[in-house]
């Protein structure tokens, strides 16, 4: 009986050891899965674009007449467009006219794509060497009183270029006027868009001039803002009221261009911001917001759009 008891005990101990080993293995697998999921969630949070978003954000005919690789046109810095890559199960896969997810290529290891790298052939390179516009969000703003739009910035850093791309809608400075994207007032300078600090949700500017609130204004930069009229209209480089996009530039030492990830910022129609002549305004305009940051910026490099 003693021998049998010893054998039974030995078997039970061996079985328990196997169960403990199995439990340890399953626990290790669980920890690994959780870690990978956390990394994936963090990556998704850092990069607002998914493959599906990338596909929607690019003109379906982007690759027509093109071959080779190109910078993503809408700010997905860690992706590039590979024209000439066939689309699986696409009716026109031989013509390569339409984009599909196979055309949207990711850069490995957190690199950014720069189409000017290696003599213009293009490559995924280190962020510090890249000049890349990063997507920050989309926002809609109106032209009537207290109809500003608010968006949350996605990155922290000194912004050297802020680009607004028209998505939909338009604004006008009075009823019956032909509306435009950035001003909508035929007898005034063409641009009237302002980026400011958010402050409190219920905070508003009442009959203020630029000099009263200049410390809240992020863009346009001071030299441009000084020349704006009391309604907020100003000239901005070569841009006009029907431009599909506009952009603001600044030097890396300009304190007012420092943006913070997770912080809210406002986009105003100027007459709303300065509380001047908003009674007969019309329209609403929606834009995509992109930014290039000083740590990725080469001052002598020509910015290509």
N, C-alpha and C positions, 0 to 999 in steps of 0.2 A: 504493500500500500504506500510505503514511504517513497518508493521509486516512482510509482504512478503519480503521486502527489507532486513530486519534484518535476516530473515531465510536464504535468499540467501547468504548474507554476511557470516553468521555463517557456512553455508555449504562450501563456498569457503575457509574460513579460516581453516576449518577442513581438507579439501582436500589438501590445501597447507602444513599443518602440517604433513599429512601422506606422501606427496611427499618428504618433507624435511627429515623425518625419514627414508624413503626408500633410499634416496640419501646418508644419513649418514651411513646406513648399508652397502650399496654397496661400499662406499669409504673405510670403515673398512675392508671389504673382500678383496678389491684390495690391500690395504696396507699389509695385512696378506700374500696374495699370492706372492707379490713382495719380502717380507721379507724371506719367505720360499725358493723362487727361488734363492735369494742371498746367503742364507745359503748353499743350494745345490751346487751352482756354486763354492763357497769357498771351500766346502768339496771336490769337484772334483779337484780343483786346488791343494789342499794340498795332496791329494792321487792320484797318477797317474794311479792307477789300477781301472778299472771297473770290474764288474762281467765277462763280455765278455773277457776282457784282461786277467783276472785271469785264465779263462778257457783255453785260448790259451797258456798261459805261463807255464802250468803244463803238464807233460807227461800224456797222456791219460790213461796209465796203472799204475799211481802212487799208486792207492789203491789195486792193485792186491796182494792178500795174506795178507792184512792188515785189521785191524779193529780199531776203536777208532779215536781220533783226532790227527792231526799233524800240525806242523808249516808249513806255506806256503813256498815252497822251493825257490821261486823267489822274496822274499823281500816285499810281501804285509803284512806288520806288523800287520795291524788291521783286518786281515782275518786269518782263519785257514781252514785246509782240514778235513772234517768229513767223514772218510771212513766208509762204511756200510750204508750210507744214500742212499736210492733208487732214481734213476733218473726217473722222470715222463715221460711217453711216450717213454722210451728208450727200444729198442728191448731186451737188455740184462740186464734189471733192476734187475732181480733176482740174477745175478751173481756179481753185483757191480764192474765189472772190469773197466769200463770206467768212467771218470769223467764227470760231468755235472754241471750246475750252482747250483743245489741243494747241491752239495758237498762243495761249497765254502761258508763258513759261516763268517759273519761279527762279530767283537767284538763290544759290545755296548759302548756308551759313550766315544769314543776316547781311549779305552783301547788297549793294545797290547797283542797278544797271545804269551805265553811262554810255550813250551812243557815240561820244567823242573819244572814248578810250582807244588806245592802240591805233592811233592814226586815223580814227574815224570808223574803224571796223566794229566798235562796240564791244563791251564786256561787262561782267559783273565785278565790281571793284569795291574796295573798302569805303565805308560811308564818308570818312574824313576827306576822301579824294573826290567825292561825287558832288555834283551840283544838281540836286533833285528836288522837284516840287512835291511836297507831301500833302495828301488829302487831309483837311481839317474838319470838314462837315458841310452841310448845306443849310441855308437859311432863307426865309422869305421876309421881306420888309415892305411896308406900305408907304404911301405919300401923305396920308392924313395924320392928324394929331395923335401922338402916342401909339403909332403903329410900327415902331421899330421891330426888327427881328433879333433873336438871340440864338447864338450857337455856342457849343462847348469846344474849346481848343483841344487838340489831340496830342500836342507835343510841347515840351518846354524848351525855350531857347530864344536867342536874339534873332528876330526875323529880319532878313535882308530883302526879301521880296514877298509880297502878299498879292495873290492873283484871285480875282473874282471872275467866274465864268457864268454867263447868263444861261439859266436853265429854262425858265418859262416866265410869262407875264411881262408887264411893262408899267411905266409910271408917267404921269403928266402933271404939269403945274397948274392947269385949269381945265375945266370941262370943255370938250370940243377940240382940244389940241391933239395933234398927232402924237401919240405917246412914244416914248423911247425906253431904252434899257437903263440908262444911267442918269438921265436928267429930265427929258421930256418937256423942254421949254425952248421954243425956237428963237426967242429974243435974248437968251442968256447963254453963258458958257455951257458946254455940253455935259459936264459931269457934276453930280450932286450926291455922292455917296460918301458916308463917313463911318469909320470904325472907332468905337469908343470902349472904355471900361464899362462894366455892367452895373456896378454899385448894387444898391438894394432893388428888389423887385418893384417896389412902389416909387422909386426915385425918378423924377423927371426934371428936365431943364425948362425954365420959363423965361422967355425974353432974354436969352443970354447971347453974348457975342463970342467969337472965337477966343478972344483974350480972356474972357471969364472962365472958360472951361478947357483951355488948351492942355492942361495937365491930364485931362481925362481922354484926350484924343490920341488914338494910335496911328491912324492914317486918315487923310493924306498927311505927308510929312510937312513940317512947319513952313518951308519955303513956298510950297504950293498953297497951303492953307492961308498964309498971310494975304495972298492975292484973291481969295474968295470974296464974293460980295456978301452982303448981310443975309441973303437968303441961302447961302452955302454953295452957290454955283462956282465952278473953277475950271481951268484948263489943265489937262493932264497929258503931257507928251503928245503923241500923235493920235490919241484915242478920241472918238466921237460918240455921239449918243446912240448910234446903231452898232457900235463895235460888239463883237460876240464875247469879248472879254476885256478887262482892264487889269493893270497891275500897278502896285505902288512899290517903290524901292527906298532903301535907307542904308546908311553906313552901320558898321557893327558897333560903333560907339554911341549910337543914339539910344538913350535910355528908354524912350517911349515905345520902342519896338520890341521890348521884352515881353513874351507871352508865356503863360503857365498852363501846363497840361491840366485838364479838368476844370479850368476856370471859364466862366461865361464872359462873352463879349457881345456887344450890340452892333448891329448894322442899321444905319439911319439914312433916310432921305433928308437932305440938309434942311429943308424948310421945317420939317418936324423937329429936328435937333435944336435949331435956333428959335423955334416957335415964331416963325415969320411966314405969313401968307398961306397957311395950310387949309383955310376954309373951303377953297374950291378945287383942291387937288384931287386927282383920280389915280387909281391903279394900284397894283401890287406886283412886286418883282421877286423871283426866286433865283438864287445863285449857289454855285458850288464854291467853296473856299479852299485855296491851296497856299502853302507857305514853303519858302526855302530858308534854311537857318544858317547862321554864321559859321558854325563848325563844319558845315558841308559846302561852304561857299568859297569860290575863287574870285577875288575882286576883279581880276583882269580878264575873266572869261566872259565871252558874249553869251547871253542867255537866249536859247533857241526854243521857240514854241512851235 
